[in-house]
Amino acid sequence: MGMRALVVLLAAVAQANEKTHLRIRKGSPGSGAQVDAVDGSPWQPSAQQARRGVARDDGDWFAAMAGELRKSLNDTRFGKRAMPHDAMKARNLLRHILTKEKLRDSLILVLGGRLYSTQQYLHADKAKKHLLLLAAIQRRFGRLPNVFMIHETSSAGVCYYDKRLQMIPTTVIAKRGGYDDCGLLVPNPYFGRGDVGTSWAATIAELQDAANAVKERIPRVFWRGAVDNHEPSPSGRYPCEREWGNYARLESLALTREHPDLFDSKCNTLCAPRDEAAHPCDDLPYDASMTAMIKNNMSRVRDDVMYGERDYANYKYVLNLPGKTDGSYSRNLNHLWAVGSAVLLWDGPVVEWLYPALKHGETHASVSRSSAKSVVDDLQANPMKYKRLVEGAQRVQRELVSPEGLDRYMRIVVQELRKAQSQHLILDAPEDVASVFEGLDCAKLGLMETFVIHEHSQQRRYVEVGHRKVTDCQKFVNVTRWAQSVNDKDWLDEIKRDLKNDRDLRYNLTHSSAGDAKERLLDLEAEHAAHRMKIREVCTACAKKHCSVKTLDFCKRASRGYERLTRIPQHHNHDGRRLLDGGRGTYAVARAAVFRNKWVRVLMMCLDILGLVVAAVGVGGLLYVFREFHRTFDDTASGRRKRANSIDSSTNLL
């Protein structure tokens, strides 16, 4: 009887494995299967969402995304200790994370609007950009509630595991295998490279301007990017599970080879597809077109021209493909919603944070190797369907991937995490925070505070974050007492002293709403603006009247010594610069601004010419005097030589 039960169990396991294998094959971006056999949905993420019981609300997209977050938090794989329901267990959870190096190095702690992580966490570029995203949200929209979260930066999307806690809720930027993978979806950090408040807002405006400037779009599907391969493992095994993205990209290039009138999908940065003969993948076989492309060295689908994001607006259709590294998300999708074109998403199991709000035929069109041509032909023949997709993409841009949409979603993530792990019981009161860090040595924990540095690129956008070590736990706890101790003089003095002594004018994220008295006190940006206005008023006054040398010297020192404060761009066109127009206030520019009157400038030019004439006459006079002196000296010397010769002649005669 026992042997029979064992055989039945093994058969059931084998059947389950076969179903999983089939699901993976259907789910691969390169499979070409557009319709899910179970749900009949033309887009795999929608089919997954329906199976999970998460309803899509067309009137409130954030309700569906919040529902997916709650579904992910109810994952039975999470250990009970990782999902506490009282203050003591929540305190023990955070203390355990702080004392375990592996978990601590993936921790993000938000307290009082300040961001804390570890030095090891900051080594990854994507990790720094994720912190910048949180910092930019707070800087523009106000503080996030106090929260701690474990964050995974890879595109595969995995949850952290601890022997004591088991699986731990982890924020991820994508799930390669679909919603059933572990983790809480959050935006990738490439919206303005993390600077969602300033840089991303400016990028959106530029893309929308480009879209409005286009009079007629090219009726083809546009994509540019890289096609790559992977290194085999030391044992010689090729990672076929990570090849989905490159395979999908190669399939889109094959569509260009077959239908160049409809598709303009080419590789321009890297064209190095997998060698199928050396590294075959059973689920990802090359067809005749793909093999022919590789045999011809990708010559017909290679483009050496580099395109900017604005160039996408010239096409009626823009395509998003899975990433080349893991076959997961692609940052290319971030800007596609704003270019005014219809967005096409390559069908696959990969999901991102905004996918619960999307729907095939309304916000985008789902395509695959086998369906892409028919989908594009249908959109070409039905202008109303195309218009609906364009309007849907514009709504996605307006409601989801705008700075306001990113802020709203991140606040939903924070609130759901706080509720699921009872974080509000240990982070909102200063005595509770103190109890968490009681007995811990902050110098050994390696915590770092992250803040925005007011550093601009050529596009006048702040793009970096700065860091400061936390060495004293008691001082750290006192700093986080923002909600209960508005008049904490020591803390306010410390912040002012740091900002006064720091030339980079770091923003410590200690201000939010203008109505709060303490916020007004800490609103250093207003103080900087007032200082800039004072400098500008003094210096631009010199454009209407003659200023003293002392005033001009002040303008010169202000524009140079406070360059990071005023952020006046440096130019090389000295003739076209004026203080009134925001040019750099050097002495030469200030002098030019003083003499703006035409006749004054003519008079000064005449005086300059007169000065040159006087100088030339002076130099000529000096040369004349020198010549006469030299001639007199020569005559005197010649006379002396003649007299000496006459004396010598007389002596010889005697």
C-alpha positions in Angstrom: 0.0 0.0 0.0 2.8 2.4 0.9 4.7 1.6 -2.4 1.5 2.3 -4.3 1.0 5.7 -2.7 4.6 6.5 -3.4 4.2 5.7 -7.1 1.0 7.9 -7.2 2.8 10.7 -5.5 5.8 10.5 -8.0 3.4 10.5 -10.9 1.6 13.6 -9.6 4.9 15.4 -9.2 6.0 14.5 -12.7 2.7 15.8 -14.1 3.0 19.1 -12.1 6.6 19.5 -13.4 5.4 19.0 -17.0 2.7 21.6 -16.5 5.2 24.0 -15.2 7.5 23.3 -18.1 4.7 24.0 -20.5 3.7 27.2 -18.7 7.3 28.4 -18.9 7.4 27.6 -22.6 4.2 29.5 -23.2 5.5 32.3 -21.0 8.8 32.9 -22.8 8.8 36.1 -24.9 10.0 34.2 -27.9 7.5 31.5 -27.9 5.2 33.3 -30.3 2.1 32.3 -28.3 0.0 35.4 -27.9 -3.2 33.8 -26.4 -3.1 32.1 -23.0 -4.8 28.7 -23.4 -6.4 28.8 -20.0 -7.9 32.3 -19.8 -8.1 33.2 -23.5 -6.5 36.6 -22.7 -4.4 38.1 -25.5 -1.8 39.3 -23.0 -0.1 37.0 -20.5 0.0 39.5 -17.5 -3.8 40.0 -17.8 -4.3 36.3 -17.8 -2.1 35.9 -14.7 -4.0 38.7 -13.0 -7.4 37.1 -13.7 -6.1 33.8 -12.3 -5.0 35.6 -9.1 -8.4 37.2 -8.7 -7.1 40.8 -8.9 -9.8 42.8 -10.7 -8.8 45.6 -13.0 -10.8 48.9 -12.4 -10.7 51.1 -15.4 -11.9 54.0 -13.4 -9.2 53.7 -10.7 -6.0 52.0 -11.9 -4.3 52.4 -8.5 -7.0 50.2 -6.9 -5.9 47.3 -9.1 -2.2 48.0 -8.4 -2.9 48.1 -4.6 -4.8 44.9 -4.9 -1.8 43.2 -6.6 0.4 44.5 -3.8 -1.8 43.1 -1.1 -2.0 39.8 -3.0 1.8 39.7 -3.1 2.1 40.5 0.6 -0.3 37.6 1.4 2.2 35.1 -0.1 2.2 32.0 2.0 6.0 31.6 1.3 6.7 34.4 3.8 7.7 33.2 7.2 5.5 34.1 10.2 8.4 36.0 11.9 8.7 38.1 8.7 5.0 39.2 9.0 4.6 40.3 12.6 1.3 41.4 14.0 2.4 43.1 17.3 5.0 45.6 18.3 7.4 43.2 20.0 7.6 40.9 17.0 8.0 43.9 14.7 10.8 45.2 16.9 12.5 41.8 16.8 12.2 41.6 13.0 13.9 45.0 12.5 16.6 44.2 15.0 17.3 40.9 13.4 17.6 42.6 10.0 20.0 45.2 11.4 22.2 42.6 13.0 22.4 40.2 9.9 24.9 41.7 7.4 23.2 40.1 4.4 19.8 41.5 5.2 21.2 44.8 6.5 23.0 45.4 3.2 19.7 45.3 1.4 17.8 47.5 3.9 16.3 50.9 3.2 15.1 52.7 6.4 13.1 55.9 6.1 12.8 57.9 9.4 11.6 61.5 9.6 12.1 62.0 5.9 15.7 60.8 6.1 17.0 57.9 4.1 19.3 55.3 5.6 21.1 52.3 4.0 24.5 50.7 4.3 27.7 51.4 2.5 27.6 48.0 0.8 24.1 48.7 -0.5 25.4 51.9 -2.1 28.0 50.1 -4.2 25.3 49.2 -6.8 24.4 52.0 -9.2 20.8 50.9 -9.4 20.6 51.0 -5.6 21.8 54.6 -5.5 19.3 55.5 -8.2 16.5 53.9 -6.2 17.5 55.9 -3.2 17.5 59.0 -5.4 14.0 58.2 -6.6 12.8 58.1 -3.0 14.7 61.2 -2.1 13.3 63.1 -5.2 9.7 62.0 -4.3 10.2 63.4 -0.8 11.8 66.6 -2.0 8.9 67.4 -4.4 5.9 65.9 -2.7 6.8 65.7 1.0 8.0 63.1 3.5 7.2 59.4 3.1 5.8 57.7 6.2 8.4 56.0 8.4 9.1 52.6 6.9 11.8 49.9 6.4 12.0 47.7 3.3 14.3 45.1 1.9 15.1 45.9 -1.8 16.4 43.7 -4.5 18.1 45.6 -7.4 18.4 42.8 -10.0 16.0 42.6 -12.9 15.1 38.9 -12.2 13.1 39.7 -9.1 13.8 37.5 -6.1 13.0 37.6 -2.4 15.6 37.4 0.4 15.7 34.3 2.5 16.9 34.0 6.1 17.2 30.8 8.0 15.3 32.2 11.0 12.8 34.4 9.2 12.3 32.2 6.1 11.2 34.2 3.0 11.1 38.0 3.6 8.9 40.5 1.7 11.2 42.2 -0.8 10.6 45.1 -3.1 11.6 44.2 -6.7 11.6 46.2 -10.0 10.2 43.3 -12.1 9.1 39.7 -11.9 10.6 37.7 -14.8 8.3 34.7 -14.3 5.1 36.6 -13.7 3.0 37.7 -10.7 3.5 34.4 -8.9 7.1 35.2 -8.4 8.0 36.4 -4.9 8.2 40.2 -4.2 6.5 43.6 -4.2 6.7 45.5 -7.5 8.1 49.0 -7.4 9.2 51.3 -10.3 12.6 50.8 -11.8 15.1 53.6 -11.0 15.5 54.9 -14.5 12.7 57.5 -14.6 15.0 60.5 -15.0 17.8 58.2 -13.6 16.0 58.3 -10.3 15.4 62.1 -10.3 11.6 61.8 -10.8 10.9 65.3 -9.4 13.0 67.4 -11.7 14.9 65.5 -14.4 12.0 63.1 -15.3 9.5 66.0 -15.4 11.8 67.9 -17.8 12.2 64.7 -19.9 8.4 64.3 -20.2 8.0 67.9 -21.3 10.7 67.5 -23.9 9.1 64.3 -25.3 5.6 65.9 -25.4 7.0 68.9 -27.2 8.6 66.5 -29.7 5.4 64.7 -30.2 3.4 67.9 -30.8 6.0 69.1 -33.3 5.6 66.0 -35.5 3.2 66.6 -38.4 3.1 63.2 -40.0 4.5 60.0 -38.4 6.2 57.2 -40.3 3.8 54.2 -40.4 6.3 51.6 -39.1 7.1 49.9 -35.8 10.2 51.4 -34.4 12.8 49.9 -32.0 16.5 50.3 -31.4 18.7 48.5 -28.9 21.1 45.7 -28.4 21.0 41.9 -29.1 23.5 40.1 -26.9 24.4 36.6 -25.6 25.5 35.1 -22.3 28.7 33.5 -21.1 28.4 29.8 -20.4 28.9 28.6 -16.8 32.3 27.0 -15.8 30.7 23.6 -16.4 29.8 24.7 -20.0 26.1 25.0 -19.5 24.5 27.9 -21.4 21.9 30.0 -19.3 18.9 29.5 -21.6 16.5 30.7 -18.9 18.1 34.2 -19.2 18.0 34.2 -23.1 14.3 35.1 -23.5 15.0 38.8 -24.0 17.6 38.4 -26.6 15.5 35.8 -28.4 12.5 38.2 -28.5 14.7 40.9 -29.8 16.1 38.7 -32.6 12.5 37.7 -33.5 11.6 41.4 -33.8 14.6 41.9 -36.1 13.4 39.0 -38.2 10.1 40.8 -38.7 12.0 43.7 -40.1 13.8 41.4 -42.5 10.4 39.9 -43.6 8.3 43.1 -43.6 10.5 46.2 -43.9 7.5 48.3 -44.9 5.9 47.7 -41.5 8.8 47.2 -39.1 11.9 49.2 -38.4 13.4 47.1 -35.6 17.2 47.1 -35.7 20.2 46.7 -33.4 22.5 49.7 -33.2 24.5 49.3 -30.0 25.4 45.6 -30.0 24.6 42.9 -32.5 25.9 39.6 -31.0 23.2 37.0 -30.9 23.7 33.5 -29.5 25.4 30.9 -31.6 22.8 28.2 -31.8 25.1 25.5 -33.0 27.4 26.0 -30.0 24.7 26.8 -27.5 21.3 25.3 -28.5 18.2 26.1 -26.3 15.3 23.7 -26.8 12.6 26.3 -26.0 14.2 29.0 -28.1 15.0 27.6 -31.6 16.0 29.8 -34.4 13.8 29.8 -37.5 15.0 30.3 -41.1 14.9 34.1 -41.1 16.8 34.3 -37.8 19.4 31.9 -39.1 19.8 33.8 -42.4 20.2 37.1 -40.5 23.0 35.7 -38.4 24.7 34.1 -41.4 24.7 37.5 -43.2 26.3 39.1 -40.1 23.1 41.0 -39.3 23.8 43.3 -42.2 20.2 44.1 -43.1 19.1 44.7 -39.5 22.1 46.6 -38.2 21.9 50.4 -37.8 25.0 52.4 -36.7 22.9 55.6 -36.1 22.3 56.5 -32.4 18.7 57.7 -31.7 17.5 59.9 -28.9 14.3 59.5 -27.0 12.8 62.4 -29.0 13.3 60.5 -32.3 10.7 57.8 -31.3 8.0 60.5 -31.8 8.5 60.3 -35.5 6.9 56.8 -35.8 3.3 55.7 -35.4 4.2 52.6 -33.4 6.9 52.2 -30.8 7.9 48.7 -29.5 9.0 47.5 -26.1 11.0 44.3 -25.9 12.2 42.3 -22.9 15.6 43.2 -21.4 18.7 41.6 -22.8 20.3 40.7 -19.5 17.7 38.5 -17.8 14.8 38.7 -20.3 13.0 40.8 -17.8 11.9 44.5 -17.9 13.4 47.1 -20.2 13.9 50.7 -19.2 13.0 51.6 -22.8 9.3 51.4 -21.8 9.6 54.4 -19.4 9.6 57.0 -22.1 7.5 55.4 -24.7 4.2 56.5 -23.2 5.0 60.2 -23.7 6.0 60.3 -27.4 2.4 60.3 -28.7 2.6 57.0 -30.6 0.8 53.7 -30.1 2.7 51.4 -27.7 3.3 47.8 -28.6 4.4 45.4 -25.8 6.0 42.1 -26.7 4.0 39.3 -25.1 5.6 37.4 -22.3 5.2 36.6 -18.6 7.3 39.5 -17.3 5.4 42.0 -15.2 6.2 45.4 -13.8 4.6 47.6 -11.2 2.1 49.4 -13.6 0.9 46.2 -15.5 -2.2 45.6 -13.3 -3.6 48.9 -14.8 -2.8 48.0 -18.4 -5.1 46.3 -20.9 -4.5 45.0 -24.4 -6.5 47.1 -26.9 -6.9 50.1 -24.6 -3.5 51.2 -23.2 -1.3 49.2 -25.6 -1.3 46.3 -28.1 0.3 43.0 -27.3 2.3 41.5 -30.1 4.5 38.4 -30.7 6.4 36.8 -33.6 3.3 35.3 -35.1 0.8 38.1 -34.4 2.8 41.3 -34.9 2.0 41.8 -38.6 -1.7 41.1 -38.3 -1.9 43.5 -35.3 -0.2 46.3 -37.1 -2.2 45.7 -40.3 -5.4 45.9 -38.2 -4.3 49.2 -36.6 -3.4 50.6 -40.0 -6.9 49.7 -41.4 -8.8 51.0 -38.3 -7.8 54.6 -37.4 -10.2 54.5 -34.4 -8.4 51.6 -32.8 -5.1 53.4 -33.3 -6.5 56.5 -31.8 -7.7 54.6 -28.8 -4.2 53.2 -28.2 -2.7 56.6 -28.4 -5.2 58.0 -26.0 -4.6 55.1 -23.6 -0.8 55.6 -23.7 -1.3 59.3 -23.0 -3.5 58.4 -20.0 -0.8 56.0 -18.7 1.7 58.8 -19.0 -0.5 61.2 -17.2 -1.8 59.0 -14.4 0.9 56.4 -13.8 4.4 57.3 -15.0 4.2 61.1 -14.3 6.0 62.3 -11.2 2.6 62.5 -9.4 1.8 58.9 -10.4 5.1 57.6 -9.2 4.7 59.4 -5.9 1.2 58.1 -5.4 2.2 54.5 -6.1 5.3 54.5 -3.8 3.1 55.9 -1.0 0.7 52.9 -1.5 3.7 50.5 -1.3 4.9 52.1 1.9 1.4 52.1 3.5 0.9 48.4 2.6 4.3 47.4 4.0 3.7 49.3 7.2 0.3 47.7 7.7 1.4 44.1 6.8 4.5 44.1 9.1 3.0 46.3 11.9 5.8 48.8 11.2 3.7 51.7 12.5 4.0 50.2 16.0 7.7 50.6 16.2 8.7 53.6 13.9 6.2 56.4 14.7 7.1 57.1 18.3 10.6 58.2 19.4 10.7 55.8 22.4 9.8 52.9 20.1 12.6 53.8 17.7 15.0 54.1 20.6 14.0 50.6 21.8 14.9 49.1 18.4 18.4 50.5 18.5 18.9 50.0 22.2 22.2 48.2 22.8 23.3 48.3 19.1 26.6 49.9 18.0 25.8 52.1 15.0 29.5 52.5 14.2 29.6 48.7 13.5 26.3 48.6 11.6 27.7 50.8 8.8 24.5 52.8 8.3 24.7 55.7 5.9 22.3 58.6 5.6 21.5 59.5 2.0 20.6 63.0 0.9 20.3 64.9 -2.4 23.2 67.0 -3.5 22.2 70.1 -5.4 24.4 69.2 -8.3 23.4 70.0 -11.9 24.3 68.5 -15.2 24.4 70.5 -18.4 20.6 70.2 -18.5 20.4 72.0 -15.2 19.1 69.0 -13.2 20.3 67.7 -9.9 21.4 64.2 -10.5 23.4 62.9 -7.5 23.1 61.8 -3.9 25.5 62.4 -1.0 26.1 60.2 2.0 27.0 60.6 5.6 28.0 57.9 8.1 25.9 57.2 11.2 28.2 56.5 14.1 26.2 57.4 17.3 22.9 55.5 17.8 21.7 57.9 20.5 22.3 60.9 18.2 20.7 58.9 15.4 17.5 58.3 17.5 17.4 61.9 18.5 17.5 63.0 14.9 14.5 60.9 14.0 12.3 62.6 16.7 11.0 64.9 14.0 7.3 64.3 14.6 7.3 64.7 18.4 9.9 67.4 18.9 9.4 70.2 16.5 11.6 72.6 18.6 14.5 70.2 19.0 17.1 73.0 19.0 20.1 70.7 18.9 18.9 68.9 15.8 18.0 72.1 14.0 21.3 73.6 14.8 23.1 70.5 13.6 21.2 70.6 10.3 21.9 74.3 9.8 25.6 73.9 10.6 25.9 71.0 8.1 24.3 73.0 5.4 26.3 76.1 6.2 29.6 74.3 6.0 28.8 72.2 3.0 29.5 73.8 -0.3 27.3 71.4 -2.2 24.2 72.7 -0.4 22.9 69.2 0.5 19.2 68.8 0.9 18.5 66.7 3.9 14.9 66.1 3.0 13.7 67.8 6.2 11.0 70.0 4.6 7.7 69.1 3.0 4.5 71.2 3.4 4.8 75.0 3.6 2.1 75.2 6.2 4.1 73.7 9.0 6.1 76.1 11.1 9.1 73.8 11.3 8.9 73.2 7.6 9.1 77.0 7.0 12.1 77.1 9.4 13.9 74.4 7.5 12.9 75.5 4.0 16.4 76.2 2.9 15.4 76.4 -0.7 13.4 79.5 0.0 16.4 81.0 1.8 18.6 80.2 -1.2 16.1 81.8 -3.6 16.0 85.0 -1.5 19.8 85.1 -1.6 19.8 84.7 -5.3 17.3 87.4 -5.7 19.3 89.8 -3.6 22.4 89.2 -5.7 20.4 89.6 -8.9 18.8 92.9 -7.8 22.1 94.4 -6.9 23.9 93.3 -10.0 21.2 94.0 -12.5 20.9 97.5 -11.2 24.3 98.1 -12.7 22.7 97.7 -16.1 20.9 101.0 -15.7 23.4 103.1 -13.9 27.1 103.4 -13.2 28.2 101.3 -10.3 31.1 101.6 -8.1 34.1 99.4 -8.3 33.1 97.9 -4.9 29.7 96.9 -6.3 31.1 95.4 -9.4 33.6 93.4 -7.3 30.7 92.1 -5.2 28.9 90.9 -8.3 32.1 89.2 -9.5 32.7 87.5 -6.2 29.0 86.5 -5.8 28.8 84.8 -9.2 32.0 82.9 -8.6 32.0 82.2 -4.8 28.3 81.2 -4.8 28.3 79.5 -8.1 26.6 76.3 -6.7 24.0 78.5 -5.1 23.1 80.6 -8.1 23.7 77.8 -10.6 24.4 80.4 -13.3 25.7 78.5 -16.4 29.2 79.2 -17.7 29.4 80.2 -21.3 32.3 81.1 -23.6 30.5 83.8 -25.6 31.7 86.8 -23.7 30.1 89.3 -26.1 26.6 88.0 -25.8 26.5 87.7 -22.0 24.6 90.0 -19.7 23.8 89.8 -16.0 20.2 90.7 -16.7 19.9 87.6 -18.9 21.4 85.3 -16.3 24.9 85.1 -17.6 27.9 84.6 -15.4 28.8 87.8 -13.5 32.5 88.2 -14.2 34.1 91.7 -14.0 34.1 92.0 -17.8 30.4 91.2 -18.1 29.5 93.6 -15.2 31.5 96.3 -16.9 29.7 95.7 -20.2 26.4 95.8 -18.3 27.2 99.2 -16.9 27.9 100.8 -20.2 24.8 99.6 -22.1 24.2 103.1 -23.6 25.4 103.2 -27.2 27.1 106.6 -27.0 28.8 105.7 -23.7 30.2 102.6 -25.4 31.4 104.7 -28.4 33.0 107.2 -26.0 34.7 104.4 -24.2 35.9 102.9 -27.5 37.4 106.3 -28.5 39.1 106.6 -25.1 40.5 103.2 -25.6 41.8 104.2 -29.1 43.2 107.4 -27.7 45.0 105.5 -25.0 46.5 103.2 -27.6 47.7 106.3 -29.6 49.2 107.8 -26.5 50.9 104.6 -25.6 52.2 104.3 -29.2 53.6 107.8 -29.1 55.2 107.2 -25.8 56.9 104.0 -27.1 58.0 105.9 -30.2 59.5 108.7 -28.1 61.4 106.2 -26.0 62.8 104.6 -29.1 63.9 108.0 -30.5 65.6 108.9 -27.3 67.4 105.6 -27.2 68.5 106.0 -30.8 69.9 109.5 -30.2 71.6 108.4 -27.0 73.2 105.5 -28.9 74.4 107.8 -31.8 75.9 110.3 -29.3 77.7 107.5 -27.6 79.1 106.2 -30.9 80.3 109.7 -31.8 82.1 110.2 -28.5 83.7 106.8 -28.7 84.9 107.5 -32.3 86.5 110.8 -31.3 88.3 109.2 -28.4 89.7 106.5 -30.7 90.9 109.2 -33.2 92.7 111.2 -30.5 94.3 108.1 -29.2 95.5 107.1 -32.7 97.0 110.6 -33.2 98.9 110.5 -29.9 100.3 107.1 -30.8 101.4 108.4 -34.2 103.2 111.4 -32.7 105.0 109.1 -30.2 106.2 106.8 -33.0 107.7 109.8 -34.9 109.7 110.9 -32.0 
